[in-house]
């Protein structure tokens, strides 16, 4: 009987030896890597936030201090620029922006909610065509449509009217809102709707008492995005308004002149213009985070 030889990779039972366990990084090495990532994240965050910080700091300077080279880091804070902004009549512009933004956002949410429900939870044969039509309205540059819009608005006598901005802002944000809310509605478990249907709930009651409480974070995120887009919109406002319905972005342009110093005053006005959106984002930050991460973890 021939002598059987065993290779180094086999044992007497013919089974291969267990593979070496994966190496686990020491805790100290993992902590160092996490610390470096944290420092990098702080550097990137400060880099993005620095222009805003510099704008706020400049708003508290005198005009002579705002134009120094190199920039003056230590100065005596003053509120003179903010008082000049208020004396320049920013109040009506703020009211127009608030009215146009809030009214258009409410209309967008009211119109986008049933539309997103229909294309997500109650799809039909041509649903994809409807979705493509919604998003195709954002493919046309606004500058290419401003002439016919101006002609129509002038013909119906709605120039320099804040309701014109409300309608245009609603049309501008509605496609984005439908697509965003559709993704949130698609994460609603179908079992909830089936249970509500078996209990005899109507379509409207199912939407109001079952679906909306689940997607409320997504609706808050969508509403905040619409608020930001409407508040910052400039092109429609500068071309379709004059003195009665002008918004805050149009007011900011008035500080840019070819004569005199205006940089500190402009920063003060920009700080006041950005403050409402910052406050809205801070108030809705919990809903915003929940909405943007909705459905990310199963």
ZAPADREN-43006 format. One record per residue (C-alpha): x, y, z. Coordinates in Angstrom, 2 decimals, padded with zeros to 5 digits, always signed. Example, Ala and Ser with C-alpha at 12.3 -4.5 7.8 and 13.67 -1.06 7.14 Angstrom:
<node><c1>+012.30</c1><c2>-004.50</c2><c3>+007.80</c3></node>
<node><c1>+013.67</c1><c2>-001.06</c2><c3>+007.14</c3></node>
END
This chain:
<node><c1>+000.00</c1><c2>+000.00</c2><c3>+000.00</c3></node>
<node><c1>+001.46</c1><c2>+003.27</c2><c3>-001.11</c3></node>
<node><c1>+002.35</c1><c2>+005.73</c2><c3>+001.57</c3></node>
<node><c1>-000.04</c1><c2>+008.71</c2><c3>+001.55</c3></node>
<node><c1>+001.59</c1><c2>+012.08</c2><c3>+001.88</c3></node>
<node><c1>-000.17</c1><c2>+015.11</c2><c3>+003.26</c3></node>
<node><c1>+000.34</c1><c2>+018.52</c2><c3>+001.78</c3></node>
<node><c1>+000.95</c1><c2>+021.48</c2><c3>+004.08</c3></node>
<node><c1>-002.55</c1><c2>+022.76</c2><c3>+003.34</c3></node>
<node><c1>-004.34</c1><c2>+019.61</c2><c3>+004.43</c3></node>
<node><c1>-004.77</c1><c2>+017.85</c2><c3>+007.71</c3></node>
<node><c1>-005.29</c1><c2>+014.26</c2><c3>+008.61</c3></node>
<node><c1>-009.04</c1><c2>+014.62</c2><c3>+008.16</c3></node>
<node><c1>-008.65</c1><c2>+016.21</c2><c3>+004.70</c3></node>
<node><c1>-010.07</c1><c2>+019.62</c2><c3>+005.80</c3></node>
<node><c1>-008.32</c1><c2>+022.93</c2><c3>+005.12</c3></node>
<node><c1>-007.20</c1><c2>+024.93</c2><c3>+008.14</c3></node>
<node><c1>-009.29</c1><c2>+027.92</c2><c3>+009.20</c3></node>
<node><c1>-008.38</c1><c2>+031.23</c2><c3>+007.59</c3></node>
<node><c1>-006.61</c1><c2>+033.85</c2><c3>+009.63</c3></node>
<node><c1>-009.08</c1><c2>+036.22</c2><c3>+011.32</c3></node>
<node><c1>-009.15</c1><c2>+039.75</c2><c3>+009.84</c3></node>
<node><c1>-006.94</c1><c2>+042.22</c2><c3>+011.52</c3></node>
<node><c1>-008.77</c1><c2>+044.74</c2><c3>+013.67</c3></node>
<node><c1>-007.29</c1><c2>+048.19</c2><c3>+013.92</c3></node>
<node><c1>-006.28</c1><c2>+049.22</c2><c3>+017.42</c3></node>
<node><c1>-008.59</c1><c2>+051.63</c2><c3>+019.23</c3></node>
<node><c1>-005.92</c1><c2>+054.32</c2><c3>+019.26</c3></node>
<node><c1>-005.55</c1><c2>+054.13</c2><c3>+015.47</c3></node>
<node><c1>-009.33</c1><c2>+054.30</c2><c3>+014.96</c3></node>
<node><c1>-009.60</c1><c2>+057.30</c2><c3>+017.26</c3></node>
<node><c1>-006.84</c1><c2>+059.09</c2><c3>+015.37</c3></node>
<node><c1>-008.62</c1><c2>+058.47</c2><c3>+012.06</c3></node>
<node><c1>-011.94</c1><c2>+059.72</c2><c3>+013.45</c3></node>
<node><c1>-010.24</c1><c2>+062.80</c2><c3>+014.88</c3></node>
<node><c1>-008.66</c1><c2>+063.63</c2><c3>+011.52</c3></node>
<node><c1>-012.01</c1><c2>+063.22</c2><c3>+009.76</c3></node>
<node><c1>-013.61</c1><c2>+065.46</c2><c3>+012.34</c3></node>
<node><c1>-010.98</c1><c2>+068.15</c2><c3>+011.87</c3></node>
<node><c1>-011.38</c1><c2>+067.93</c2><c3>+008.09</c3></node>
<node><c1>-015.16</c1><c2>+068.26</c2><c3>+008.40</c3></node>
<node><c1>-014.75</c1><c2>+071.35</c2><c3>+010.61</c3></node>
<node><c1>-012.34</c1><c2>+072.93</c2><c3>+008.12</c3></node>
<node><c1>-014.75</c1><c2>+072.34</c2><c3>+005.22</c3></node>
<node><c1>-017.70</c1><c2>+073.63</c2><c3>+007.26</c3></node>
<node><c1>-015.84</c1><c2>+076.77</c2><c3>+008.32</c3></node>
<node><c1>-014.78</c1><c2>+077.33</c2><c3>+004.70</c3></node>
<node><c1>-018.40</c1><c2>+077.30</c2><c3>+003.56</c3></node>
<node><c1>-019.58</c1><c2>+079.42</c2><c3>+006.49</c3></node>
<node><c1>-016.75</c1><c2>+081.99</c2><c3>+006.40</c3></node>
<node><c1>-018.28</c1><c2>+084.28</c2><c3>+003.70</c3></node>
<node><c1>-021.48</c1><c2>+084.51</c2><c3>+005.75</c3></node>
<node><c1>-019.50</c1><c2>+085.22</c2><c3>+008.92</c3></node>
<node><c1>-017.51</c1><c2>+087.92</c2><c3>+007.14</c3></node>
<node><c1>-020.72</c1><c2>+089.48</c2><c3>+005.83</c3></node>
<node><c1>-022.19</c1><c2>+089.64</c2><c3>+009.35</c3></node>
<node><c1>-018.98</c1><c2>+091.12</c2><c3>+010.78</c3></node>
<node><c1>-018.79</c1><c2>+093.74</c2><c3>+008.03</c3></node>
<node><c1>-022.38</c1><c2>+094.76</c2><c3>+008.78</c3></node>
<node><c1>-021.20</c1><c2>+096.01</c2><c3>+012.18</c3></node>
<node><c1>-018.35</c1><c2>+098.12</c2><c3>+010.76</c3></node>
<node><c1>-018.16</c1><c2>+101.69</c2><c3>+009.61</c3></node>
<node><c1>-017.80</c1><c2>+102.15</c2><c3>+005.86</c3></node>
<node><c1>-014.20</c1><c2>+103.29</c2><c3>+006.26</c3></node>
<node><c1>-013.36</c1><c2>+100.12</c2><c3>+008.21</c3></node>
<node><c1>-015.07</c1><c2>+097.90</c2><c3>+005.65</c3></node>
<node><c1>-012.78</c1><c2>+099.07</c2><c3>+002.81</c3></node>
<node><c1>-009.40</c1><c2>+098.73</c2><c3>+004.53</c3></node>
<node><c1>-006.66</c1><c2>+096.64</c2><c3>+002.94</c3></node>
<node><c1>-005.66</c1><c2>+094.38</c2><c3>+004.58</c3></node>
<node><c1>-009.07</c1><c2>+093.83</c2><c3>+006.22</c3></node>
<node><c1>-009.44</c1><c2>+095.12</c2><c3>+009.74</c3></node>
<node><c1>-010.18</c1><c2>+092.27</c2><c3>+012.14</c3></node>
<node><c1>-010.48</c1><c2>+094.38</c2><c3>+015.29</c3></node>
<node><c1>-012.95</c1><c2>+097.25</c2><c3>+015.21</c3></node>
<node><c1>-015.58</c1><c2>+098.99</c2><c3>+017.32</c3></node>
<node><c1>-019.00</c1><c2>+097.46</c2><c3>+016.51</c3></node>
<node><c1>-021.74</c1><c2>+099.85</c2><c3>+015.50</c3></node>
<node><c1>-025.41</c1><c2>+099.62</c2><c3>+014.54</c3></node>
<node><c1>-025.30</c1><c2>+102.63</c2><c3>+012.23</c3></node>
<node><c1>-025.57</c1><c2>+100.51</c2><c3>+009.10</c3></node>
<node><c1>-028.70</c1><c2>+098.72</c2><c3>+010.33</c3></node>
<node><c1>-030.33</c1><c2>+102.02</c2><c3>+011.27</c3></node>
<node><c1>-029.59</c1><c2>+103.35</c2><c3>+007.77</c3></node>
<node><c1>-031.13</c1><c2>+100.23</c2><c3>+006.23</c3></node>
<node><c1>-034.31</c1><c2>+100.75</c2><c3>+008.26</c3></node>
<node><c1>-034.39</c1><c2>+104.42</c2><c3>+007.36</c3></node>
<node><c1>-034.07</c1><c2>+103.48</c2><c3>+003.68</c3></node>
<node><c1>-037.52</c1><c2>+101.86</c2><c3>+003.83</c3></node>
<node><c1>-036.90</c1><c2>+098.11</c2><c3>+003.93</c3></node>
<node><c1>-040.26</c1><c2>+097.47</c2><c3>+005.64</c3></node>
<node><c1>-042.52</c1><c2>+097.27</c2><c3>+002.55</c3></node>
<node><c1>-039.99</c1><c2>+095.06</c2><c3>+000.74</c3></node>
<node><c1>-039.90</c1><c2>+092.65</c2><c3>+003.68</c3></node>
<node><c1>-043.69</c1><c2>+092.51</c2><c3>+003.82</c3></node>
<node><c1>-043.89</c1><c2>+091.77</c2><c3>+000.09</c3></node>
<node><c1>-041.32</c1><c2>+089.00</c2><c3>+000.39</c3></node>
<node><c1>-043.03</c1><c2>+087.46</c2><c3>+003.41</c3></node>
<node><c1>-046.46</c1><c2>+087.55</c2><c3>+001.76</c3></node>
<node><c1>-045.31</c1><c2>+086.17</c2><c3>-001.60</c3></node>
<node><c1>-043.18</c1><c2>+083.47</c2><c3>+000.04</c3></node>
<node><c1>-045.77</c1><c2>+082.23</c2><c3>+002.54</c3></node>
<node><c1>-048.73</c1><c2>+082.33</c2><c3>+000.15</c3></node>
<node><c1>-046.87</c1><c2>+080.54</c2><c3>-002.63</c3></node>
<node><c1>-045.54</c1><c2>+077.90</c2><c3>-000.22</c3></node>
<node><c1>-049.02</c1><c2>+077.19</c2><c3>+001.15</c3></node>
<node><c1>-050.39</c1><c2>+076.85</c2><c3>-002.38</c3></node>
<node><c1>-047.52</c1><c2>+074.59</c2><c3>-003.40</c3></node>
<node><c1>-048.08</c1><c2>+072.24</c2><c3>-000.45</c3></node>
<node><c1>-051.84</c1><c2>+072.15</c2><c3>-001.03</c3></node>
<node><c1>-051.43</c1><c2>+071.35</c2><c3>-004.72</c3></node>
<node><c1>-048.42</c1><c2>+069.05</c2><c3>-004.50</c3></node>
<node><c1>-049.82</c1><c2>+066.80</c2><c3>-001.76</c3></node>
<node><c1>-052.68</c1><c2>+065.24</c2><c3>-003.76</c3></node>
<node><c1>-050.56</c1><c2>+065.20</c2><c3>-006.92</c3></node>
<node><c1>-047.71</c1><c2>+063.33</c2><c3>-005.19</c3></node>
<node><c1>-050.21</c1><c2>+060.95</c2><c3>-003.58</c3></node>
<node><c1>-051.70</c1><c2>+060.16</c2><c3>-006.99</c3></node>
<node><c1>-048.42</c1><c2>+059.53</c2><c3>-008.81</c3></node>
<node><c1>-046.90</c1><c2>+057.47</c2><c3>-005.98</c3></node>
<node><c1>-049.60</c1><c2>+055.49</c2><c3>-004.20</c3></node>
<node><c1>-052.28</c1><c2>+055.53</c2><c3>-006.92</c3></node>
<node><c1>-050.26</c1><c2>+055.32</c2><c3>-010.16</c3></node>
<node><c1>-051.95</c1><c2>+054.91</c2><c3>-013.54</c3></node>
<node><c1>-050.70</c1><c2>+053.95</c2><c3>-016.99</c3></node>
<node><c1>-049.36</c1><c2>+057.41</c2><c3>-017.93</c3></node>
<node><c1>-047.84</c1><c2>+058.28</c2><c3>-014.56</c3></node>
<node><c1>-044.28</c1><c2>+058.45</c2><c3>-015.91</c3></node>
<node><c1>-045.42</c1><c2>+060.82</c2><c3>-018.66</c3></node>
<node><c1>-047.02</c1><c2>+063.08</c2><c3>-016.05</c3></node>
<node><c1>-043.83</c1><c2>+063.10</c2><c3>-013.98</c3></node>
<node><c1>-041.75</c1><c2>+063.92</c2><c3>-017.05</c3></node>
<node><c1>-044.12</c1><c2>+066.78</c2><c3>-017.90</c3></node>
<node><c1>-043.71</c1><c2>+068.19</c2><c3>-014.39</c3></node>
<node><c1>-039.93</c1><c2>+068.15</c2><c3>-014.51</c3></node>
<node><c1>-039.80</c1><c2>+069.33</c2><c3>-018.14</c3></node>
<node><c1>-041.24</c1><c2>+072.67</c2><c3>-017.06</c3></node>
<node><c1>-037.96</c1><c2>+073.32</c2><c3>-015.22</c3></node>
<node><c1>-035.87</c1><c2>+072.73</c2><c3>-018.37</c3></node>
<node><c1>-036.85</c1><c2>+076.04</c2><c3>-019.98</c3></node>
<node><c1>-034.63</c1><c2>+078.91</c2><c3>-018.80</c3></node>
<node><c1>-036.60</c1><c2>+081.65</c2><c3>-017.09</c3></node>
<node><c1>-034.93</c1><c2>+084.30</c2><c3>-019.23</c3></node>
<node><c1>-036.39</c1><c2>+082.64</c2><c3>-022.33</c3></node>
<node><c1>-039.93</c1><c2>+082.94</c2><c3>-020.97</c3></node>
<node><c1>-039.80</c1><c2>+086.38</c2><c3>-019.38</c3></node>
<node><c1>-040.94</c1><c2>+088.24</c2><c3>-022.53</c3></node>
<node><c1>-044.23</c1><c2>+086.33</c2><c3>-023.03</c3></node>
<node><c1>-044.82</c1><c2>+086.38</c2><c3>-019.28</c3></node>
<node><c1>-044.29</c1><c2>+090.14</c2><c3>-019.21</c3></node>
<node><c1>-046.68</c1><c2>+090.62</c2><c3>-022.15</c3></node>
<node><c1>-049.41</c1><c2>+088.52</c2><c3>-020.53</c3></node>
<node><c1>-049.01</c1><c2>+090.14</c2><c3>-017.11</c3></node>
<node><c1>-049.09</c1><c2>+093.60</c2><c3>-018.67</c3></node>
<node><c1>-052.17</c1><c2>+092.72</c2><c3>-020.72</c3></node>
<node><c1>-054.18</c1><c2>+091.63</c2><c3>-017.68</c3></node>
<node><c1>-052.99</c1><c2>+094.62</c2><c3>-015.66</c3></node>
<node><c1>-051.02</c1><c2>+092.69</c2><c3>-013.03</c3></node>
<node><c1>-047.65</c1><c2>+094.40</c2><c3>-013.31</c3></node>
<node><c1>-046.18</c1><c2>+095.53</c2><c3>-009.99</c3></node>
<node><c1>-048.66</c1><c2>+093.30</c2><c3>-008.13</c3></node>
<node><c1>-047.57</c1><c2>+090.93</c2><c3>-005.39</c3></node>
<node><c1>-050.17</c1><c2>+088.35</c2><c3>-006.46</c3></node>
<node><c1>-048.31</c1><c2>+087.99</c2><c3>-009.74</c3></node>
<node><c1>-045.26</c1><c2>+086.87</c2><c3>-007.78</c3></node>
<node><c1>-047.41</c1><c2>+084.46</c2><c3>-005.76</c3></node>
<node><c1>-048.66</c1><c2>+082.76</c2><c3>-008.93</c3></node>
<node><c1>-045.21</c1><c2>+082.63</c2><c3>-010.53</c3></node>
<node><c1>-043.50</c1><c2>+081.35</c2><c3>-007.39</c3></node>
<node><c1>-046.16</c1><c2>+078.65</c2><c3>-007.07</c3></node>
<node><c1>-045.62</c1><c2>+077.54</c2><c3>-010.67</c3></node>
<node><c1>-041.85</c1><c2>+077.69</c2><c3>-010.16</c3></node>
<node><c1>-041.78</c1><c2>+075.46</c2><c3>-007.06</c3></node>
<node><c1>-044.66</c1><c2>+073.07</c2><c3>-007.81</c3></node>
<node><c1>-042.73</c1><c2>+070.59</c2><c3>-010.04</c3></node>
<node><c1>-039.90</c1><c2>+070.27</c2><c3>-007.53</c3></node>
<node><c1>-042.37</c1><c2>+069.83</c2><c3>-004.67</c3></node>
<node><c1>-044.24</c1><c2>+067.07</c2><c3>-006.51</c3></node>
<node><c1>-041.05</c1><c2>+065.13</c2><c3>-007.19</c3></node>
<node><c1>-039.79</c1><c2>+065.55</c2><c3>-003.64</c3></node>
<node><c1>-043.06</c1><c2>+064.57</c2><c3>-001.99</c3></node>
<node><c1>-043.48</c1><c2>+061.65</c2><c3>-004.37</c3></node>
<node><c1>-040.30</c1><c2>+060.10</c2><c3>-002.98</c3></node>
<node><c1>-041.64</c1><c2>+060.55</c2><c3>+000.55</c3></node>
<node><c1>-045.05</c1><c2>+059.05</c2><c3>-000.28</c3></node>
<node><c1>-043.40</c1><c2>+056.02</c2><c3>-001.85</c3></node>
<node><c1>-041.89</c1><c2>+055.15</c2><c3>+001.55</c3></node>
<node><c1>-045.33</c1><c2>+054.81</c2><c3>+003.18</c3></node>
<node><c1>-046.00</c1><c2>+051.10</c2><c3>+003.86</c3></node>
<node><c1>-048.78</c1><c2>+049.78</c2><c3>+001.67</c3></node>
<node><c1>-050.07</c1><c2>+047.79</c2><c3>+004.64</c3></node>
<node><c1>-051.20</c1><c2>+051.01</c2><c3>+006.33</c3></node>
<node><c1>-053.42</c1><c2>+051.92</c2><c3>+003.40</c3></node>
<node><c1>-054.77</c1><c2>+048.38</c2><c3>+003.14</c3></node>
<node><c1>-055.62</c1><c2>+048.35</c2><c3>+006.84</c3></node>
<node><c1>-057.34</c1><c2>+051.73</c2><c3>+006.58</c3></node>
<node><c1>-059.31</c1><c2>+050.53</c2><c3>+003.55</c3></node>
<node><c1>-060.41</c1><c2>+047.38</c2><c3>+005.37</c3></node>
<node><c1>-061.59</c1><c2>+049.52</c2><c3>+008.28</c3></node>
<node><c1>-063.82</c1><c2>+051.46</c2><c3>+005.90</c3></node>
<node><c1>-061.81</c1><c2>+054.69</c2><c3>+005.73</c3></node>
<node><c1>-062.44</c1><c2>+056.85</c2><c3>+002.69</c3></node>
<node><c1>-059.70</c1><c2>+058.06</c2><c3>+000.38</c3></node>
<node><c1>-059.65</c1><c2>+061.53</c2><c3>+001.93</c3></node>
<node><c1>-059.64</c1><c2>+060.15</c2><c3>+005.47</c3></node>
<node><c1>-056.81</c1><c2>+057.73</c2><c3>+004.65</c3></node>
<node><c1>-054.78</c1><c2>+060.59</c2><c3>+003.24</c3></node>
<node><c1>-055.51</c1><c2>+062.89</c2><c3>+006.18</c3></node>
<node><c1>-055.22</c1><c2>+060.48</c2><c3>+009.11</c3></node>
<node><c1>-052.85</c1><c2>+057.77</c2><c3>+007.85</c3></node>
<node><c1>-050.55</c1><c2>+059.10</c2><c3>+005.14</c3></node>
<node><c1>-049.97</c1><c2>+062.73</c2><c3>+006.14</c3></node>
<node><c1>-048.78</c1><c2>+062.01</c2><c3>+009.71</c3></node>
<node><c1>-046.18</c1><c2>+059.62</c2><c3>+008.27</c3></node>
<node><c1>-044.86</c1><c2>+062.00</c2><c3>+005.59</c3></node>
<node><c1>-045.10</c1><c2>+065.19</c2><c3>+007.66</c3></node>
<node><c1>-041.28</c1><c2>+065.48</c2><c3>+008.00</c3></node>
<node><c1>-040.97</c1><c2>+065.24</c2><c3>+004.22</c3></node>
<node><c1>-043.66</c1><c2>+067.88</c2><c3>+003.76</c3></node>
<node><c1>-041.81</c1><c2>+070.19</c2><c3>+006.16</c3></node>
<node><c1>-038.57</c1><c2>+069.71</c2><c3>+004.23</c3></node>
<node><c1>-040.35</c1><c2>+070.41</c2><c3>+000.95</c3></node>
<node><c1>-041.99</c1><c2>+073.53</c2><c3>+002.35</c3></node>
<node><c1>-038.66</c1><c2>+074.85</c2><c3>+003.63</c3></node>
<node><c1>-037.04</c1><c2>+074.32</c2><c3>+000.21</c3></node>
<node><c1>-039.90</c1><c2>+076.25</c2><c3>-001.40</c3></node>
<node><c1>-039.51</c1><c2>+079.05</c2><c3>+001.15</c3></node>
<node><c1>-035.81</c1><c2>+079.37</c2><c3>+000.36</c3></node>
<node><c1>-036.37</c1><c2>+079.39</c2><c3>-003.42</c3></node>
<node><c1>-039.19</c1><c2>+081.96</c2><c3>-003.20</c3></node>
<node><c1>-037.41</c1><c2>+084.24</c2><c3>-000.74</c3></node>
<node><c1>-034.23</c1><c2>+084.36</c2><c3>-002.84</c3></node>
<node><c1>-035.95</c1><c2>+084.73</c2><c3>-006.23</c3></node>
<node><c1>-034.77</c1><c2>+087.85</c2><c3>-008.04</c3></node>
<node><c1>-035.40</c1><c2>+087.60</c2><c3>-011.78</c3></node>
<node><c1>-039.23</c1><c2>+087.74</c2><c3>-011.73</c3></node>
<node><c1>-039.25</c1><c2>+090.38</c2><c3>-009.02</c3></node>
<node><c1>-036.85</c1><c2>+092.76</c2><c3>-010.76</c3></node>
<node><c1>-038.63</c1><c2>+092.50</c2><c3>-014.14</c3></node>
<node><c1>-042.29</c1><c2>+092.44</c2><c3>-013.07</c3></node>
<node><c1>-042.34</c1><c2>+094.81</c2><c3>-010.09</c3></node>
<node><c1>-041.48</c1><c2>+098.44</c2><c3>-009.56</c3></node>
<node><c1>-042.36</c1><c2>+100.17</c2><c3>-006.31</c3></node>
<node><c1>-045.50</c1><c2>+098.51</c2><c3>-004.92</c3></node>
<node><c1>-044.59</c1><c2>+094.81</c2><c3>-005.04</c3></node>
<node><c1>-040.76</c1><c2>+094.80</c2><c3>-005.03</c3></node>
<node><c1>-039.14</c1><c2>+092.22</c2><c3>-002.75</c3></node>
<node><c1>-036.02</c1><c2>+092.14</c2><c3>-000.59</c3></node>
<node><c1>-033.59</c1><c2>+091.00</c2><c3>-003.35</c3></node>
<node><c1>-034.66</c1><c2>+094.01</c2><c3>-005.43</c3></node>
<node><c1>-034.12</c1><c2>+096.25</c2><c3>-002.39</c3></node>
<node><c1>-030.55</c1><c2>+094.95</c2><c3>-002.00</c3></node>
<node><c1>-029.64</c1><c2>+095.95</c2><c3>-005.54</c3></node>
<node><c1>-030.49</c1><c2>+099.56</c2><c3>-004.70</c3></node>
<node><c1>-027.43</c1><c2>+099.76</c2><c3>-002.45</c3></node>
<node><c1>-025.03</c1><c2>+099.11</c2><c3>-005.32</c3></node>
<node><c1>-024.07</c1><c2>+102.49</c2><c3>-006.74</c3></node>
<node><c1>-021.15</c1><c2>+103.86</c2><c3>-008.73</c3></node>
<node><c1>-020.48</c1><c2>+106.61</c2><c3>-006.20</c3></node>
<node><c1>-019.87</c1><c2>+106.55</c2><c3>-002.47</c3></node>
<node><c1>-019.24</c1><c2>+103.76</c2><c3>+000.01</c3></node>
<node><c1>-021.97</c1><c2>+101.18</c2><c3>+000.37</c3></node>
<node><c1>-020.26</c1><c2>+097.88</c2><c3>+001.25</c3></node>
<node><c1>-021.01</c1><c2>+097.85</c2><c3>+005.00</c3></node>
<node><c1>-024.58</c1><c2>+099.02</c2><c3>+004.43</c3></node>
<node><c1>-025.08</c1><c2>+096.33</c2><c3>+001.80</c3></node>
<node><c1>-023.80</c1><c2>+093.68</c2><c3>+004.21</c3></node>
<node><c1>-026.21</c1><c2>+094.94</c2><c3>+006.87</c3></node>
<node><c1>-029.13</c1><c2>+094.72</c2><c3>+004.44</c3></node>
<node><c1>-028.04</c1><c2>+091.26</c2><c3>+003.28</c3></node>
<node><c1>-027.80</c1><c2>+090.09</c2><c3>+006.90</c3></node>
<node><c1>-031.33</c1><c2>+091.27</c2><c3>+007.56</c3></node>
<node><c1>-032.53</c1><c2>+089.61</c2><c3>+004.36</c3></node>
<node><c1>-030.94</c1><c2>+086.28</c2><c3>+005.25</c3></node>
<node><c1>-032.10</c1><c2>+086.31</c2><c3>+008.88</c3></node>
<node><c1>-035.74</c1><c2>+085.17</c2><c3>+008.27</c3></node>
<node><c1>-034.63</c1><c2>+082.15</c2><c3>+006.25</c3></node>
<node><c1>-032.01</c1><c2>+081.23</c2><c3>+008.85</c3></node>
<node><c1>-034.61</c1><c2>+081.44</c2><c3>+011.61</c3></node>
<node><c1>-037.05</c1><c2>+079.31</c2><c3>+009.59</c3></node>
<node><c1>-034.36</c1><c2>+076.69</c2><c3>+009.00</c3></node>
<node><c1>-033.38</c1><c2>+076.69</c2><c3>+012.66</c3></node>
<node><c1>-036.99</c1><c2>+076.26</c2><c3>+013.81</c3></node>
<node><c1>-037.65</c1><c2>+073.43</c2><c3>+011.34</c3></node>
<node><c1>-034.26</c1><c2>+071.75</c2><c3>+011.58</c3></node>
<node><c1>-035.59</c1><c2>+068.59</c2><c3>+013.23</c3></node>
<node><c1>-038.28</c1><c2>+068.12</c2><c3>+010.61</c3></node>
<node><c1>-035.79</c1><c2>+068.99</c2><c3>+007.89</c3></node>
<node><c1>-033.31</c1><c2>+066.32</c2><c3>+008.96</c3></node>
<node><c1>-036.08</c1><c2>+063.74</c2><c3>+009.31</c3></node>
<node><c1>-037.51</c1><c2>+064.64</c2><c3>+005.92</c3></node>
<node><c1>-034.22</c1><c2>+064.57</c2><c3>+004.03</c3></node>
<node><c1>-033.31</c1><c2>+061.22</c2><c3>+005.62</c3></node>
<node><c1>-036.83</c1><c2>+059.78</c2><c3>+005.25</c3></node>
<node><c1>-036.63</c1><c2>+056.24</c2><c3>+003.92</c3></node>
<node><c1>-032.82</c1><c2>+056.16</c2><c3>+003.95</c3></node>
<node><c1>-032.72</c1><c2>+053.40</c2><c3>+006.58</c3></node>
<node><c1>-035.00</c1><c2>+050.44</c2><c3>+006.20</c3></node>
END
